[in-house]
Amino acid sequence: MKPLQIVLISTYELGRQPFGLASPAAWLQAAGMSVSCQDLALDALEITLIEQADLVAFYLPMHTATRIAIPLLQRVKKHNPQAHLCCYGLYAPLNESYLRNLGVDTILGGEFERGLVRLAEKLAASTPRGNTERALSLATTRQTNDPDLPLISHERQHFLSPRRDGLPALQRYATLDMGDGIQRTVGYTEATRGCKHTCRHCPIVPVYEGHFRVVQRAVVLADIRNQVAAGAQH
């Protein structure tokens, strides 16, 4: 059986290679899915990938990324109206009603990797490979109140080492200016999510509500080693 075709999209991540694509890519590939990553901060949207996708998921970690994603959601729907649309990341549940009105089918906030796998498995189980049957199945499996796919998850996860091979090279991202004419290639990883504090000005609070989640040390160190091997100097 042909694996589910998934496209993960990042629109903006402060000039760094997005952990929010690399981490779920590892989870989805481990589950047997076919995953393509698009960092639209550097590359143009690949329409061919969108037309072939069963699931298109936008990573929304911040306000700017969300604003940039809005017109892109409409482009995706235009080129593949049968694809299941998902938004995940910190700003996805904060904008739930707005995103639903734009046609987004599934929204995942907080700890999202396992939710993305569960969503992909549900779609794969209910999606025949024939074109006509596929379109009908994707349309009827859209679910906005699935108990297995909570809007916000605080689930403790055992992370996998991020898959960065499907992303643009580190050398294409922001560099560190040493002030003497030397530019150093910069890597980026994540060690924690959420926050134990509940400051009223912070967008993390309504999603994590004082919960704090840690990426396992071995996963963080492996990700650092892999980025150094890929050319990271800082």
N, C-alpha and C positions, 0 to 999 in steps of 0.2 A: 504494500500500500504506500502511495506517495505521502511523505510526511507533510504536516501542516506547514504552510508557507507564512512566515512571520517577518514583519519589518518593524524594527525598533527605531524611533526617530528622536533625536535631540535637536533643539533649535538654538539653544544658548546655554553655555556652561562656563562663563567668565574666562574664556580663552584656554580652557584646559580640556584634556581628553575625558569624556564623560564616564565616570564610574557607573552612572545610572543606565548606561547601555551595556558596558562591559560585564557588570555583575549579572543582570538578568539573562544576557546572552549565554553565559556559562550554564545557568540553571536550565534554560530552555533547550540548549543543545544536549545537555545530559539527559533530558527527558525525551530525546529523539526527534526534536523539531528542527526544521530548516530555518535558520535565522540569518537575516541581513540587517546590518546596522547602517544608519545614515546620520551623519553629523552635518546638519544643514548650516551650521556656523561656518563651515569650510567648503562644502560641496552642494551642488544643486540637487533638487529632488529628482530621483531616478524614476521616471514614470513607468518604465517597464516593470520595475520591482513592485510598484503599487498595483499595477494591473494584474499581477500574478498572485498577489497576497490574499491570504484568508483572514489574517489578523494584522492590523496596523495599530501600533501602540506608541503614543507620544509621551515622552518623559518631560514632566513639568515641575522642576525643582524650585522655580522662583517666578516672580511676576513677569519679568522680561521674557522669559522662555514661553510663558503662557500667552502673552500678547502676540508674540511672533507666530505661535502655533495656530491661532484662530483662523486666519485666511488659508493656512495650509490644510486644515481639516476640511474646508470646503473643496479644495483642489483634490484631495484624496477621494472624497465622496463623488466628485464629478468623474474621476477616472476609474473608480471601482466602487459603485454604489452597493455591491453585495458584501464588501469586506466588513468584518466586525471591527468597530473602532473602539479603542481603549485609550484612556489617559491615566497616567500613574505618576506618583511623586507628591511632594509636599503640597503643591498648589492645586492638585487635581480635586481633592475633596472640598477644599475651600471655595472652589468655583463649580460645585456640582450642578446646581440648577442651570447655570449659564451653559455649561458644557453639554448637559442633556438636551437643551433646546437647540444646540448645534448638531445634534444627531449622534453624540457619543454614547455608545452602548454600555460600556463597563468603565467604572472609575475605581482606582485602587490607591489608597493613601497609606501612609505609615510604612510598615514593612511589606514591600510589594513583590519580592521575587517569587515567593511561594504562591501568591495569588495569581501572578502571571502564568505560572506553570499549570495551576488548576484550571484557569480559563482556557489555556491552549488545549489541555487534555479534554475538557468538555466539548470544545469545538471540534477537535479531531474525532471524538467518539460519535459525534452527531452530524458529521459533514461527509457525505458521499463524494467520490472523486469526479463523477460526471458533471459537466458544466451546468445543466439545467437543475439537477438534483442538488448540486452544490449551492447554487444561488438561493433556492428555496430553503435549504437547511440552515444556511447562515442567517437568513432573515428570521426564521422561526426560533432560533436558539438565542436571540438577543434577550438578555435577562437583566433587569435592573434591581431586583431584590433577591438575589441568590444568597442563601445563608452560607454557602461555601466561599463566597466572594464578598466579604464585608467591605463597606466603604472605607473604613479605617481599620488596619490591623496592627496590634501591638505584639503579635506573636514573636516568640524568641526563635530565631532562625540560626541554623548552622550554615554559614556562608560557604560558597565555593570560590576558588581562585578566579578572579575576573578573566574573561576572554577578550583580549584587546586586539587580536589579530584581524578582526573585521572593521577596525577603526582606522582613520587616517594616521600616518606616522607621527610620532611625538614631535618631530622636527617641524611640523606644520603648525604647531600650536604656539602659544605665547612663550617667550623665552625670558630668562633672567639676565638683565643688563648689569654687568659687574662694574660699570662705570669707567672702565679703561679700554673700551672698544671691544671687549670680549662678551659674547652672548652664549649663555649656557642653556642647553635643552632641559626642560622642566618636566618632571613627572608629577602625578597626583594620585593619591589614594584616599580612602575613607576608613577610619577606625571606629567611629561611633555615629549613632543617629539619635535624634530626640534630645531631650534635656530634662534634668530633674527639677529645674526651676520653672516657675510659671509667671514670668514677666508679662505684663499685660500688653506691651507694645509688640510682642514677638509673634510671627506667624507659625512658629513651631508649636506653640502652646495649644491651640485649638485642635491640632492633629495628634500630638503625642501626650498631652495632658499630664505632664510630669514624668512620663515613662522615658527610660534611657536604655538604649540598646547598643551592644558592643559587637563589632566584627572580630572574630577570633584572631588571636595574635598570629598564628601560623598563616592564616589567609592574608593578613596585612603584609607580613614579611615576604611571603611568596610573591605578592603583587609588586612589592618594591623591587625584589630581585629581577622579576620579569621586565620591569620598565628600565632598570639599569642595563639589562642585556639588550634592550631595544634602543638604547642610546641616551637615557636620562642621565643628566649630570648634576641635578639638584632635586 
